Amino acid sequence: MFAVYADQPHKDAPLEGLVVGERPEPEVPDGWVTVNVKAASLNLHDVWTLRGVGIKPEQFPMTLGMDAAGTLDDGTEVVIYPVVNQPGWTDDQTLDPKRTLLTEQHQGTFADQVVVPAANALPKPAGLSFAQAACLGTAWLTAYRMLFTKSGIRPGQTMLVQGASGGVSTALIALGKAAGMRVWCTGTSDEKRALAKEVGADEVFEPGARLPERVPVVFDSVGKATWSHSIKSLIPGGTVVTCGATTGEPESAELTRIFFLQLRVLGSTMGTRSEFADLLSYCATAGLQPAIGQELPMERAKEAFEAMIDGRTGGKLVLTR
């Protein structure tokens, strides 16, 4: 079958390991189902896989892609939940110490077909296209958990989102605005700040800018480049929720400010299957549609990866079949 995969890890030149070609059709274990992929979206995790991060050399070749929407063999339209748990795990799926994501132990979604546990194929909202639905499994689910499960923010309060154009950031802006928050955002260029406004941000700022007032919650997926600004932007007792560090680890944790002002730092990773179901329902009832920066046929995957690596996202990057 057709697939986009990594043939071997390339730490310093990830695109050297990217192959657009053919892979064997997947076997379907008991309790798993085949999803015929209609659309799949990129995540930074896919670039890390190409670099060999989080995956052993002997696991290559590995079909890339964590997220997708498509159909079951009976025509049912579904969206894929990308977290795969150990058999018998019944607690919060994100806390399973043996949890894995598609492309880590199991082949990914950039292919004609992908196999997943039956419980990981959830009904696709009728109001979303396959391309839009394919954006929800990682970035939007991560944003949903950060916002509604972790942060404690209430409608009417102000939230700051660090970074204006990535999948998690644009999801946070859209979700927060729909839920009644006043949404502020930082962006590194006029184009990215314009995108944030288009998605729903009330105010946009340059990175590190002095805000009109401090805020109760900051959402940070950037790390080193924004961490100090995130901590300094909080009111006493405020919260920063972090889901990543795309620019690396902060040089200082700002511990003095954290303990003196009694700030909270909360980590968040992905989301549970029930949170994903709630997210799908929320998108349907609120009429939310993920911002897609670029939609390309899967055969042009290299172009999408180049845009991801260069930071030219402008929303989610989607590959279609």
N, C-alpha and C positions, 0 to 999 in steps of 0.2 A: 504494500500500500504506500501511497505518497506520505512523506513525513519531512519535518524540519528537525534536525537533530545535531547533537554535539558528538563528533566521532572520537575526540580525545580532549583533555583539558589543555588550555593555553592561557597561563596565568597573566602574561603581559600583553598578549594579542588575541583577545577572545574570539574575534571573528574568523581567525584562522581555523578554528575547529568547527565552524558552522557549515553544515551540509544540507542542501535541499535535494532530496532524492527519494529512495525507496527503502522501506523497512518491512520486516515480516509482519503479517497480520497478527494481532494479539490473541493469546489464549484467554479464555474466560473462566476464571475459577468459580467454584460453587458460591452462590450468594453475590456474585458480581454481575454487571450488565455492560453491554456494548453501547456506547453513545456515538452516533454518526455526527461528526463535528461539522457545524455550519459556520461557526465563528469562534475565535480564540483571541485572548488579549495578552500582550506582553507585560511582564513585571521585571523589576530590576533583578529579582531572584534568578531570572533566566540568564542574565549576563553573568551573575556569579557562578551559575552552573557551567557556563562556557569557560570560566576561569578555573574551574575545578574546586570551588569552595562549597563545602557541605556535601560532597560526593566523592567517593573513592575512585581511583583510576580504573579499577577493575569493573566498575559499574557502567563504563562507557562501552558502546555508544548509548546515548540517552536521548530519547525524543523530548524536546523542550515543550514548555507551556504548562502552566498551572491552572489556567481558567479556560472555560469554554461553555458554549451553549450549542445544543443540537437536538437530535431526535433519537428515541429508542427504536428498536426494530419494528415496533407496532405503530410508529408515527407520533408517539407522545413527545411533546416538546419539553425539554428539560434544561436546567442549568446545573453545572457541576460544583459541588462543595469540595474544595481541594485538599482537605485534611483527611488523612487515612490513619485510623487508630488501630492499636493492637486488638486482636479478637477478644471479645468479652468486656472491653472497657465501656463503662456506663456513666462515668463522671464527666465533668467539663472536658470536652475534647482537646482544648488547648493545653490542659495540664497533664495529659498523658505523657509520661517520660519517654515512651517509645513511639510517640506520634511521628508521622512523616508527612511530607507534602508530595504531591505529584512532581516528578522529575528528580526526587531524591532516592527513592527505592523503586518507585513504579514509573513506567513510561508516561510521558506527558501528553498534552492535548493538541500540539501542532501536527496533526495527522488526519487522515481520513476518518480514523476511528480511535477511540480511547476506551479502556475498560476501567470501571470504578466500582466500589461496593454499591449495591442497589440503593442503600440509604443515602448515598452521596449524589444521587440524581434527583433533584427537586423540580417540581413543576415550574416552567417558565411563565412569568406574568404575560398575559395576552397583550398588554399595552406596550411591551418592549420588543424591539427587533432582536434577532439573534446577536447582532453585533453589540447592541446595548447591554443585553443580558450577560454577554461574555465578559463584561467589565466588572461584574459585581463580586465574584468569588473571593478575590484577595484584597484589592485596594478598598473597595466599598465596604466589604465586611470588616476589614481592619478599622476603617473610619467609624463604622456604626458602633463597634464595641468600645472604641476610645471615647466616643461622644456620649452614648446612652448607658453603657454599663460602668465605665470607669470614672468619668470626669465629675459627675454630680452637678453639672451645670443645669440651670433652669431657664425656661423660656423668659425672654426679657433681659437676660444677662448678656455681657459682652465676652466674646471668645476671640483669641488671636490664633491664627493659623500661620505657621512659619513655612514659607515656600508656596508659590502660587500656581504652579503648572503641573505638578505630578498627580498621579492617580489618587493617592490617599488625600492629598491636599484639596484637590477639586471636589472630592467626595465629601470631605469635612465641611467645606464651604456650602455645598448644596444641601446636605443633610441639616446642618445647623440653621441655615436660613429658613428651610421648610418647617423646622421645629420652633421657630419664633425667637431665635437668638440674634443679637446684633453681632455681625461677623466682620472682624478685621483680618487683614492678611498682609504679609510681606512678600515681595517679589523682586527678583534681581534685574528685571528689565521692564521697559514700558509695555512690551508685548505680553509678558507674563502677568503684569498687574492688570492689564486690560482684560485678559482672560478671567482673572479672579472676579472682576466686576461683572463680567458677562455671566459667570456661573452663579453669582449671588452675593458677593462680598459688598458690605456697606461702605467700607473705607479700605484703601490700600496704601501701603507705605514701602519705602525702600528698606532693605535689610539694615537692622540696627537703629532705625529711626526712633527718635523720642516720640512716644505715643501721647495723645491728648490726656489720657489717664491710664492708670494701671488697671489690669483686668483680673477676674477671678480664675480664669483657666487659659492656659496656653497649650496648643497641640504642636509637638515638635517631632518631625521625622528626619531632620537634617543633621543634628548632632553638633560637631565642633564649630561650624560656622555661625550657628544661631543660639547655642546653648546659653551663653552669658546673657544675651538679650532676652531670652525666654524667662530666665530666673528673675532678672531685673524688672521685667514687665508685670510681675504678679503683685497683687495686693497682699497685705499680711494675711496668712492663712490660705493663700491661693494654691492652685494645683497646676503642675505641668504633667501632661500625659505624653509619653514618648513611645514610639513604635519602631524606631530605627535611628541610624546614624550614618547617613549616606556620605557625609563629609568627614567621617572619622570620629574618634572619641574626643570629648572636650578636654582642653588642657587643664581645666580646673572644674571640680564639681560644684563650686560656689557654696561649700558646706556652711561657712559662717553665716551667709545670708539665709540659707535654708533653715538652720536651726533657730537663728535669732527671730526670723519672721514667721516661724512655724509653717513653712511651706511643705507641700506634699509633692513627691515625685513618684509617679505611677508608671509602670511598664505595661505594655499591652501588645499581645501577639495574636493576629488573626481573629477568629471568633468561633463560637460554637455552632453546631448545626441548627439549633433552635433559633439562635440569633440570625443566622442566614435566612431561615424561613421568615422571620419577622422583617428582615430587611427587604426581602422580595415583596412581602405584603405591603410594607410601607411605601415602596416605590410605586406599586400599583395604585394604592389609595391616594397618595399625594401627587401622582403624576410626575414623579421624578425620573429623569433620563440622564444617564451618565454622559459627561462631555467626552466626545471622541476627537482626538487631535488629528488622527490619520487612520484611514481604513484602506488596506492593501490586500490583494490576493496573496495567499500563503506562499506562492511561488516567489514573491518579492520580499520574503522575510528579511533578507540582509539589509534592505533599505530601512525597514522598521528598527532593526537592531542598531544600525548606525545612528538613527535619530534618538534612540534611547540612550546610547552611550554619549552622544553629544549634548544631551539635555534638551533636545528639540521635541518635546512631547506635546505640549499644548492640550493636555487631556490624555486619555488612554489611546494607546496604539493597538489597533485591531487587525488581525489577519482573518481572511474569509476563505471559504471553500465553495 
